[in-house]
């Protein structure tokens, strides 16, 4: 990888004409250049972000990733509250037509993660798809979502407002990099998908993107303000009596995230809030937000999501037998249904499955897949069906589609290379046209693309599991 100054003349010759073209880029692949560490905003703690003045320095970036938001036990360095930076990969030398734009929001719920992760590198996707790829960091955890409406009216959704500001930056500036501001697709995995679902219900985000892809990430309901207030109280109690969160060292704020969540148990949850200021309805309840029904949407899930959540030697799986399977799944399903009965139903359906396989099938269907089903069915009921995929390849777990969609799997096998190319092509086709190449999911056929060694379109796959858990109401964990 090498860096160097790019003259305006050179950029124009590469098809990146603009009123004031970027001045610095890294050659990261044949025909692809990266602009890293572009500042898109600034923000005071707990307040709405503000755009920075457009300048040549802002447009060229720093040549390295900007800081990640401070977070618990993270490998990402550096970290800073001043984390409103994005990165951009653009194809060059391929004509002057504007390229589709794909903007990625990282996972990690709303508390951790960073687009500095090597899996989120946009070079391969930009190269294969002839698209402009943008990845965005923003404020997380208490810095982005600690609800303090009386003192900081924007605090409960500050992290979402960062993403809106980044999308506004894209609308203003992406043409300078050869991107088409009229064809912007947002995509995100896990928490990134949930952030997208939330944006689809936020009035300030309307018109900033034109297609959406969520990868194992849903937000059917947001945190209610009363529950959010209880979480703020628990967080402040952990922070310490008399300690002002607006002036406390950021390290103390991160440490206070270990407060016990008063609703769920475990560490305190942070996420978007139904604050009636920026978010005035739930994203997918009681229906899909009308403001985004015209936006083509693609939703994906992994057939064994929960293999990423539970270590084989952990308390849920170590010593697992048919005798204790019901007790082990009970707290993990996150829905109120008789665990003994569920185990009996799954054992009858999968008579050869060992206890660990049944554990993952049950918890995936009850906890991880259910939100996607709710969103997909809501779109279908509204007459604007989405496109659905399920990744079965190598018993896919949560997060396995990131490296496939970006083309960043290290040392891929031939089978993984083939799956990578197939998924990248589907994502790019959707970004270009709003159609990934298979039928949309309606309430009659529920057609789903099954990505596997032999990919195929299936009608209502896992129907039995879907109908089984439809017996009980869905309440999104954390809300």
HUJOWO-V604969 format. One line per field, one symbol per residue. phi: phi as a letter, one per 30 degrees, with the letter a starting at -180 (. if undefined). psi: psi as a letter, one per 20 degrees, with the letter a starting at -180 (. if undefined). burial: # if it has 16 or more other ideal C-beta (glycine too) atoms within 10 Angstrom, else .. Layout:
phi = ???
psi = ???
burial = ???
This chain:
phi = .bcldcddddddddicdadbdecbacdcadibbccciddcabadeicddbdcddaddeddicibdddddeadhcddbdbaddbdbbbbbbdbibjcddcecbcccddjhccbjaddeedcdcddddddchbccbbbcadbhddcbddbddcbecddbeddddddddddeeddbdddcidcdcbcccbachedddddededccedcdidbbbbbcchbbbdbcdddddddddddddddddkdiddddbdedddddddddedddcciidddbadbdchbcbcadebbdadeedcdddebbbbbcdbedddcbdecdddcdidbddcdddddedcdibcbddddddddddddbdcddedddedddddddccdeddeeddddddddibdccbbbccehhecejdddddddicddhddedddddedddeddddedddbibdjbdddcdcchdbdcdaecdaccchdheedddddddbdcbdejc
psi = pqrrppqhggghhjklprhnqqiprpoirojpqpoqlppirqqqpjrqrqqqpprhgghhaijrqrqqqqrplqipqrqqhmjmqrqpppqrklripqqqpoppprakcjhrrqjiphhjpjggghghilrpppqpqrprchhijoomhhgnhjhikhhhhghghghhgghhihhijjqoijmpppqqqdhhhhhghghijohiipiiriqpppnkoqngqrpqhghhhhhgggghhhhppipohhiqqhhhghhiiiqppighraqppprqpmikghojrqgkpirpphhjhiopqppqrqhlgiiihoqhjrhhhpkprhhjgghhhgihhjqnqohgggggghhhhmhiprghghghgghghhghhghggggghggghijmqrppqpoipklprpiiighghikjpplqrhhhgghghggghggggghgijoijrqqorighlpppooagnqqpqolqkgggghgiihqqpoppi.
burial = .....#....#..###.#..#########.###########.#.##.##.##.....####...#######..#.#..#...##########.....####################.###############################..#.#################..########..####################.##..################...######.###.##.....#.......##.##.#.###....########..##.#####..##..#..################.....##..#....##.##..####...#..##..#........#..#######################...##########..##############..#...#..##.###.###.###.#.#.####....#######..#..#..##..##.##....#.#.##
